[in-house]
Amino acid sequence: KEQGILFADIPNGMNGLFSVPLAGLTQIFFFMGFLELAVWPASNYSGDYNLGYGRPFVPNFLDGDELKRKLDIEINQGRAAMLGIFGAMVGEAVTGQTLAEQVASGNMIGYGPPS
């Protein structure tokens, strides 16, 4: 607000990254660093940070094979999400359209709508 930039002024997609002022990107970078170093330290490789999972405000008491299964599911879903967002970024770089624009125009594979 100090620089006169409104949230509505930031475009969608990768172009939005280049529209955010350097001070804003710096704040995001340092906040992510704080989370990585202080809240979720990288020294815990078990994947269990005692934050729970599943339903909010309901304690989850799992151990053994069931806990390992749930943690493996969570890791695999995170990997799938990373591949999905990477695919959306590549699609935007190739077509120049965000994922929402590609869906709206029927341009899902980069060659225009099906005939």
PyMOL commands that set and color helices and strands:
alter all, ss='L'
color gray80, all
select helices_A, chain A and resi 7-9+14-19+22-39+65-95+99-105
alter helices_A, ss='H'
color red, helices_A
deselect
rebuild
show_as cartoon
